[in-house]
């Protein structure tokens, strides 16, 4: 069942009104104007309840089941109205988040834990905290924009993406001689010739290298053009043009292949600079960043001298804090570590106060002291 639910094409519409409709069709009780950005699709959907105007950020796990002593246990997960669930969070079975409550990033609710109405909790296991993860006031809501956004998404899938995929497959069969000869062969004699494998090696190498170069050109140019449509510090409505622009920037600049190719090497600094990171006078260590790195908008990230970031870091320089049609780009260009800090694994860095280059200690780990010099 888990494989079937997550293999459905509608599961890739996360963050869209279509995704909420998909979960409702599976039996979940989803309120109105809910935004779910997490790619992890819940399995026990009949035990999931989410209230109106709730936002669930990326990489949140709320599957509704757990393995315990070789036995699969299921339980309800209940989220109230206008709740905010942070990134990389875990909601175990039998947990709940009250109306207007918040669960901070990289936090977890253990079995039977519940966040009371109007409170903010964070930590693992989560405990009451004074941090406010909402960064802007909501904008007026509407119904036309979400409907139009979902309609355009479905039309693009059915009328553009699928026909282009079929046309590309047909073009390969017709235009590539090696594929045509292989399809036309009845006895498989072509598979026994050295020429067949030579042509295949050359064709695959050209295709692979060409795809890498073409993809790099798109990744390093298109986001720079799109970033001109977004003003830092301004709130934009969800499912509008700027929302689409921000989603395109995030997807293009977070392609895993290039991050894994450049991460943990001396090339990562130049690559991130080309993406849009502001890193002046960088002290090159050979491994300034790990391969597992994510950001919402690379043009809003400043990195200080001597910084080293391990795997699992996420720079949250753009957020959806409230479903009532609000997309927020924080004011200023903070969102990154200051001079000479170190960041551990699975760290989420939120925008700092305007004009402040440091990260709030309530959100990220404290900056450790500079290690003593080696003698």
C-alpha positions, -999 to +999 in steps of 0.1 A: +000+000+000+028+024+008+044+018-026+012+023-044+003+056-026+037+071-032+040+060-068+008+078-078+016+108-101-006+130-079+019+125-050+043+148-069+019+177-066+029+186-031+024+222-022-005+224-046-043+222-039-043+191-060-022+173-033-049+180-006-076+166-029-054+135-034-051+129+004-089+135+008-095+108-018-074+085+002-095+090+033-077+118+051-097+146+068-081+177+053-095+212+060-097+241+036-067+261+024-041+236+037-006+237+023+015+205+025+050+208+012+065+176+026+074+150+000+068+122+024+033+109+017+013+097+047+004+060+045-024+056+071-044+085+056-076+074+073-060+084+106-048+118+095-067+150+104-055+185+094-075+217+102-081+247+081-053+271+071-025+248+083+010+248+068+032+217+069+068+225+057+092+203+038+105+169+049+079+165+077+071+128+085+036+120+097+031+085+082+006+073+109+025+041+116+056+028+132+075-005+135+079-017+171+094-050+180+086-065+146+050-053+147+035-025+127+015-002+149-008+025+136-023+056+153-039+089+146-021+121+138-042+152+145-032+188+135-055+217+143-065+249+125-038+275+115-010+253+128+026+256+115+047+224+113+084+232+107+109+215+084+125+181+091+100+173+119+085+140+130+049+134+143+047+099+158+015+080+161-010+093+187+003+129+185-015+162+181-009+198+174-035+223+186-052+252+169-028+281+162+002+261+175+037+257+160+062+229+160+098+241+153+122+228+127+140+195+134+117+187+162+097+156+170+065+147+189+069+114+206+039+090+210+010+106+230+026+140+230+004+170+221+010+207+216-017+227+233-036+254+215-017+286+207+017+273+219+051+268+202+072+238+209+105+226+196+132+201+204+133+163+203+112+154+222+095+187+217+091+211+247+075+245+252+096+273+237+093+311+231+103+312+195+079+325+169+084+308+135+058+329+118+077+357+100+049+378+084+012+386+086-011+368+062-024+385+031-061+385+021-074+351+009-090+342-023-104+311-042-097+319-079-059+318-076-056+283-061-081+269-086-063+285-115-029+272-102-042+237-099-058+238-133-026+250-150-006+223-132-029+195-145-031+210-180+007+213-181+011+176-171-015+163-196-010+186-225+027+195-223+048+171-202+034+138-214+032+147-251+068+160-250+080+128-233+063+106-260+076+128-288+112+126-273+110+088-272+097+086-308+125+110-319+151+088-303+138+058-321+138+076-355+168+099-353+194+077-335+207+051-360+219+027-334+185+025-317+168+021-351+190-008-361+185-025-328+147-022-331+147-034-366+169-065-359+151-098-357+179-121-349+198-099-325+229-100-347+238-064-340+244-072-303+273-094-313+293-067-332+319-044-318+306-015-338+273-016-319+290-012-286+314+015-299+285+036-312+266+030-279+296+042-258+301+073-279+264+081-280+259+076-242+291+097-234+280+125-256+244+125-242+256+123-206+282+151-209+260+172-230+231+169-205+255+179-177+267+210-195+233+220-207+218+215-173+246+235-157+240+264-181+203+264-172+210+262-135+235+290-135+216+314-157+178+310-155+175+315-116+195+348-119+169+361-144+140+349-123+154+364-091+148+399-106+110+393-101+113+389-063+120+417-038+135+407-005+113+417+025+080+417+005+051+393+010+036+377-020+003+358-024+005+320-028-002+304-062+007+337-080+034+346-104+060+353-078+052+321-060+058+302-092+091+321-097+103+312-062+094+275-067+113+275-100+144+291-084+143+265-056+140+235-079+167+246-103+192+256-077+187+224-055+194+198-082+210+170-062+233+159-090+254+191-090+254+194-052+267+158-048+292+164-076+306+196-061+301+190-024+329+180-001+354+194-026+372+227-035+347+232-063+317+237-041+326+273-031+327+284-068+295+265-076+276+281-048+289+315-057+277+310-093+243+300-079+240+333-060+256+328-026+274+359-013+308+346-001+334+374+000+369+366+010+362+329+016+389+309+034+391+277+013+393+245+034+388+220+006+354+210+022+335+241+032+301+225+025+289+189+024+270+173-004+236+173+014+228+211+013+195+228+006+183+264+003+151+282-005+167+311-024+205+312-029+204+350-036+195+357+000+223+337+017+255+354+031+284+332+042+312+346+064+349+339+062+362+306+075+327+290+076+323+252+073+289+236+070+284+198+074+258+177+056+221+183+062+221+221+064+191+240+051+190+278+046+154+289+050+155+323+034+120+321+022+090+307+039+053+300+038+041+307+073+003+310+068-019+295+042-041+325+038-023+333+005+010+344+019+045+337+005+072+355+024+107+366+013+125+379+044+139+414+045+176+418+042+203+393+032+209+374+065+200+337+065+236+325+067+264+320+093+286+349+102+324+348+104+341+316+114+313+295+128+308+258+124+275+242+117+267+206+124+246+181+106+208+185+101+209+222+109+181+246+098+192+282+095+164+308+096+168+345+085+184+366+112+172+401+122+177+426+093+213+438+090+225+412+114+250+386+100+244+361+127+218+334+132+195+335+162+206+311+189+170+300+195+169+285+159+204+273+152+231+258+174+253+282+193+284+293+175+313+273+190+345+291+199+374+291+175+396+260+181+430+265+195+459+266+171+477+233+165+513+232+178 
